[in-house]
Every structure is written in structure tokens, then in C-alpha cells.
Amino acid sequence: MTEGTRPEGSLADIPGHSGRDAVVIGGGLAGITSALALADAGVRVTLIEGRPRLGGLAFSFQRGDLTVDNGQHVYLRCCTAYRWFLDRIEGTALAPLQDRLDVPVLDLDKPEGRRLGRLRRDALPVPLHLGRSLATYPHLSLAERAKVGRAALALKGLDLADPTLDTQDFGSWLTAHGQSARAVEALWDLVGVATLNAVAGDASLGLAAMVFKTGLLSDPGAADIGWAHVPLGELHDRLARKALDTAGVRTEVRTRVTSISSDENGRWSVEVPGETLHADAVVLAVAQREAYDLLPDGALDAPEKLLEIGTAPILNVHVVYDRKVLSTPFLTALGTPVQWVFDRTEASGLRDGQYLALSQSAAQDEIDEPVAALRERYLPELERLLPGARGAHVKDFFVTRERTATFAPTPGVGRLRPGARTKASGLYLAGAWTATGWPATMESAVRSGVSAAGAALSALGRPRPSHLFSVEEAA
Ligand SMILES: Cc1cc2nc3c(=O)[nH]c(=O)nc-3n(C[C@H](O)[C@H](O)[C@H](O)COP(=O)(O)OP(=O)(O)OC[C@H]3O[C@@H](n4cnc5c(N)ncnc54)[C@H](O)[C@@H]3O)c2cc1C
């Protein structure tokens, strides 16, 4: 880095500029969002990212001619903050939503062979929008389907503001509400494992209720699924970078912050190799452990709580076939270790054959398994799942392992997650792990970035840009 921040006085001379400086540390979705929101309000922003690219936990890399995402990412129509982010970086058209929720669910455990069910919605009001799909869902008995309906209504009645929800686990609540082990596997965990990154028995009732109430029981279209039809890096790195540049943010990658401190006037110093950046506000948008390491003394009442927030892994298994073996954009499965399978062919730039990515959440048991063992397990499973794979040639097989993909959504985690404000004036926290009410998702990251920027702008006496109000209201 060469350029230091300009003296405060000169900034006020720039038309439309507040004469205030902010440094945002961490170029994941939380940090990018904060930087954009602050810059949109006229603050002069420097964004610092340790890695060579923006996007944090949601990124792409090259493997020969293939552009690979580190992990399949999806979002839902109810993810209003992430959708705002997509709009802000002009990426909405590249990550479209389904017109209507439609999830093919293949069960391999049926004695009569593979059986396809679908989770779909109608145009009817909540909760009737799922009624027909549930009534015909073949992977549950009639009695189980009726009980699912009753549990969904009970879930709808839970008050998300009730802190005792976070002290209970979702699995016990489901059992107490008449859900069989099969109903948990074939319905609740099917959705919950992918969104919470934990099975019901390991998940906070508060977070699970939040996901199911918002996604399935708020608005008929809330759970329609969206995903990037381009590599994640195209959105979270290239387009994000373009938006930051246009907004006037100075972005530095390959630059790690080593310490932060403030002086008696409340002015912050951010140390990076070879330079000290000065700022009126600092947003620390890094993972919880890194935040703990960088937080100055006294910034949080009990900083050690950050270290109590557990993490959970996600494994992605990537298979390139010499031909098309999956005819839908994605599917999910029962009676097999395979969780969700996505067709990544077009997004990856593959010209011949088909590239599938298997997204395996809550992968504690498999995350450290050798590639050979995973290959031996997953290729035969894919052949069971997709008859077309039986005669197909596997051109490439590899895995991506994210050991700390998300924070662990365990009961009690809510009391460990800090809000955006710290006790140190001018220092704010952001990150999917902060207290957004959401599990560790892109939505949570963007919401946290908006909250941190909003708090900083209030303290700087800057009006928030009007577009931030709508995101904050939704948040
Ligand atoms: C495999 C996988 C699959 C996922 N699937 C989904 C999904 O389907 N849907 C969904 O919504 N979410 C999903 N997630 C979660 C989602 O990716 C994250 O919640 C979100 O990206 C977190 O963003 P963040 O900005 O909070 O943190 P991060 O992405 O962790 O960003 C923090 C950044 O800070 C940087 N940093 C750390 N220390 C320093 C330092 N000292 N100096 C400078 N920079 C520093 C890091 O390099 C990093 O880039 C998935 C995650 C993974 C890994």
C-alpha cells in the first residue's frame, strides 16, 4: 500500500463528501456491504481484505478451464438484504430466483425403487400455499403429513423475540410436536440442514423457527430459491469491486490488518504492513476469532464469548461427467448420503459433459476424509440417484472443504452473538455471526453490514442513504 488517508479537512472540500473517514476490515459480504453503505452516505472509505479477492467465504477459483465455486450457495426470496446487495452491485439478473418454489426430492429407500416427490408452492395465501404439495408428498404417510401441518402452525405461533427459544433444541421441539424420525429426515432436516448447517437435534429452536417462519410461513413466495448462474466470484468479487470503485471506495486486497487502536480524541489507527490508516469509524467485518484477536481491550464486556461461538463445516463434492446425467437444475435426496446436487455446467464454463456439485452440510463426519474415500462413497451413490451416471465416464472428481463454513447454530448461541455497536466509540462489528437473528448466511452477512454502517453513520452524524432504510426495516 502506498497512499495514506488524507487529512480530514481536505475531504470536506470535496463536493458531496462528509470529510469523514472509515476503514472497513474484511472484504466478505458483510464488509463489502458496509463499505458500499458508508460510501453511499458520503463517507470516505478504505476496505481492507487479507486475501487476493473479495467475497470471503463465498468465492470462486480456477481449476484448469473450470471455474469452481468453493461451495454451492443459494438464497431465498425472503432474503431481502442479499437481494438488495445483488441489486446494488447490478448482479440480480445473474442470480435469478425460481418463479415458484419447486424442489425435486428423490427417495432411494423405497422397496419399489426410486421415488420422486416435490416440494412446491401454489399461488394461495400462507399456509395454504404449501397445502397441496404437503398433501401429496409421497415420502411421508398420511398421518405424518397431518402432523407436519399441525407442527407448522405451532411453529408459526412462536414469538421469535422470546429468548427462551434459543435455549431449546429444534429436534426436541419437533418430537414434542409429534414429528416422527422419518418426518424430521424427509422434511424438516431436508430444509433445515441446508439452511442451518446442523441437524434439528443440534440446532437452536430460535434459529430454526426463524428460518421456517420466514421462509415457509411468512409470504407465499418467501422460499422461492435463487442461485448464481455465474461463478460466485463474478458477483462477490468482480461486480462488487466495480460497485466499490464506482462509489469511490479505496479497496486493498492481499493486505492484512495487524492491529487497531484509538487515541484520546477517538480517532482510530488501523495498522497494515507498511502503513497506518486513520479513521473516524472502523467496521470490523471478519470472522469471530479474528475479531477477538483484533478487538482492543474494553471494546466488549465479555470478548471471550466470541471464542465460545462454535463453527460447522460444509463439504462440496465436485464431479465432471462426459455427458448429461441430471436433467433438472438441482435435486435433493433421501436414503443416501447425498444431500443436494446442483448442475454447475453452465456457470463453470464447461463445454462438454456435465459438472455436478454436491453440497454436503453439517459434514463433521466427512470433512477430513481423504478424496479417495469420498470418491468411493459418492460415485456409486450418484449412480443410484441418477441412472444416466451408470454408463458415464467421470472426467474429474475433487472436493472443496470449508471447515469453518458457518457458526454452529447450537442452542445458546444467541447470547454469544454481539450486535453491531461496541463499547469503543467508533468501532463496529459486522459478520454473518453477529446478532442478526439469522443463521450464518449471505443474508445475515449483508444485514450485519447494513447495521454496522447504519450505526457508524448515526455516530458520524451522517444521514443514512434512503435505500438503507428499506433494508434496515426489513432487518
Ligand atoms: C461451502 C459454503 C456454503 C455456503 N452456503 C451458503 C448458502 O447456500 N446460502 C447462504 O446464504 N450462505 C451460505 N454460506 C454462508 C455464507 O457464505 C457466509 O455466511 C457469508 O459469506 C459470510 O460473510 P461474512 O462477510 O460475514 O464473512 P467472511 O466471508 O468470512 O468474510 C470475512 C473476510 O475477512 C477477511 N479477513 C479476516 N481477517 C482479516 C484481517 N486481519 N485483515 C483483512 N482481512 C481479514 C477474510 O479474508 C474474509 O474475506 C456458505 C458458506 C460456505 C463456506
The ligand as a Tripos MOL2 file, in Angstrom:
@<TRIPOS>MOLECULE
LIG
   53    58     1     0     0
SMALL
NO_CHARGES

@<TRIPOS>ATOM
      1 C1        -19.2750  -24.0270    1.4990 C.3       1 LIG1
      2 C2        -20.2310  -22.9550    1.9610 C.ar      1 LIG1
      3 C3        -21.5410  -22.9800    1.5550 C.ar      1 LIG1
      4 C4        -22.4280  -21.9920    1.9750 C.ar      1 LIG1
      5 N1        -23.7040  -22.0000    1.5120 N.ar      1 LIG1
      6 C5        -24.4980  -20.9370    1.7490 C.ar      1 LIG1
      7 C6        -25.7500  -20.8340    1.1150 C.ar      1 LIG1
      8 O1        -26.1640  -21.6990    0.3370 O.2       1 LIG1
      9 N2        -26.5110  -19.7350    1.3720 N.ar      1 LIG1
     10 C7        -26.0810  -18.7370    2.2030 C.ar      1 LIG1
     11 O2        -26.8130  -17.7500    2.3580 O.2       1 LIG1
     12 N3        -24.8980  -18.8250    2.8410 N.ar      1 LIG1
     13 C8        -24.0930  -19.8860    2.6260 C.ar      1 LIG1
     14 N4        -22.8720  -19.9550    3.2300 N.ar      1 LIG1
     15 C9        -22.5100  -18.9580    4.2490 C.3       1 LIG1
     16 C10       -22.0280  -17.6320    3.6440 C.3       1 LIG1
     17 O3        -21.0410  -17.8510    2.6760 O.3       1 LIG1
     18 C11       -21.4370  -16.7800    4.7770 C.3       1 LIG1
     19 O4        -22.3530  -16.6640    5.8420 O.3       1 LIG1
     20 C12       -21.0640  -15.3660    4.3300 C.3       1 LIG1
     21 O5        -20.4030  -15.3650    3.0940 O.3       1 LIG1
     22 C13       -20.1850  -14.7500    5.4160 C.3       1 LIG1
     23 O6        -19.8020  -13.4530    5.0460 O.3       1 LIG1
     24 P1        -19.0350  -12.5200    6.0740 P.3       1 LIG1
     25 O7        -18.7070  -11.2750    5.3390 O.co2     1 LIG1
     26 O8        -19.7850  -12.4350    7.3310 O.co2     1 LIG1
     27 O9        -17.6760  -13.2930    6.4690 O.3       1 LIG1
     28 P2        -16.4630  -13.8290    5.6010 P.3       1 LIG1
     29 O10       -16.9590  -14.2830    4.2850 O.co2     1 LIG1
     30 O11       -15.7440  -14.8040    6.4670 O.co2     1 LIG1
     31 O12       -15.5310  -12.5480    5.3590 O.3       1 LIG1
     32 C14       -14.5550  -12.1230    6.2720 C.3       1 LIG1
     33 C15       -13.3590  -11.6030    5.4770 C.3       1 LIG1
     34 O13       -12.4350  -11.0060    6.3670 O.3       1 LIG1
     35 C16       -11.1260  -11.2500    5.8690 C.3       1 LIG1
     36 N5        -10.1850  -11.0390    6.9820 N.ar      1 LIG1
     37 C17       -10.0780  -11.7680    8.1250 C.ar      1 LIG1
     38 N6         -9.1110  -11.2530    8.9150 N.ar      1 LIG1
     39 C18        -8.6040  -10.1650    8.2540 C.ar      1 LIG1
     40 C19        -7.5910   -9.2120    8.5570 C.ar      1 LIG1
     41 N7         -6.8940   -9.2600    9.7200 N.pl3     1 LIG1
     42 N8         -7.3230   -8.2400    7.6580 N.ar      1 LIG1
     43 C20        -8.0120   -8.1580    6.4900 C.ar      1 LIG1
     44 N9         -8.9930   -9.0460    6.1560 N.ar      1 LIG1
     45 C21        -9.2830  -10.0340    7.0260 C.ar      1 LIG1
     46 C22       -11.2150  -12.6850    5.3930 C.3       1 LIG1
     47 O14       -10.1700  -12.9870    4.4920 O.3       1 LIG1
     48 C23       -12.6020  -12.7170    4.7530 C.3       1 LIG1
     49 O15       -12.5450  -12.4040    3.3770 O.3       1 LIG1
     50 C24       -21.9770  -20.9610    2.8510 C.ar      1 LIG1
     51 C25       -20.6470  -20.9460    3.2710 C.ar      1 LIG1
     52 C26       -19.7750  -21.9100    2.8210 C.ar      1 LIG1
     53 C27       -18.3400  -21.8350    3.2330 C.3       1 LIG1
@<TRIPOS>BOND
     1     1     2 1
     2     2     3 ar
     3     2    52 ar
     4     3     4 ar
     5     4     5 ar
     6     4    50 ar
     7     5     6 ar
     8     6     7 ar
     9     6    13 1
    10     7     8 2
    11     7     9 ar
    12     9    10 ar
    13    10    11 2
    14    10    12 ar
    15    12    13 ar
    16    13    14 ar
    17    14    15 1
    18    14    50 ar
    19    15    16 1
    20    16    17 1
    21    16    18 1
    22    18    19 1
    23    18    20 1
    24    20    21 1
    25    20    22 1
    26    22    23 1
    27    23    24 1
    28    24    25 2
    29    24    26 1
    30    24    27 1
    31    27    28 1
    32    28    29 2
    33    28    30 1
    34    28    31 1
    35    31    32 1
    36    32    33 1
    37    33    34 1
    38    33    48 1
    39    34    35 1
    40    35    36 1
    41    35    46 1
    42    36    37 ar
    43    36    45 ar
    44    37    38 ar
    45    38    39 ar
    46    39    40 ar
    47    39    45 ar
    48    40    41 1
    49    40    42 ar
    50    42    43 ar
    51    43    44 ar
    52    44    45 ar
    53    46    47 1
    54    46    48 1
    55    48    49 1
    56    50    51 ar
    57    51    52 ar
    58    52    53 1
@<TRIPOS>SUBSTRUCTURE
     1 LIG1         1 GROUP 0 **** ****
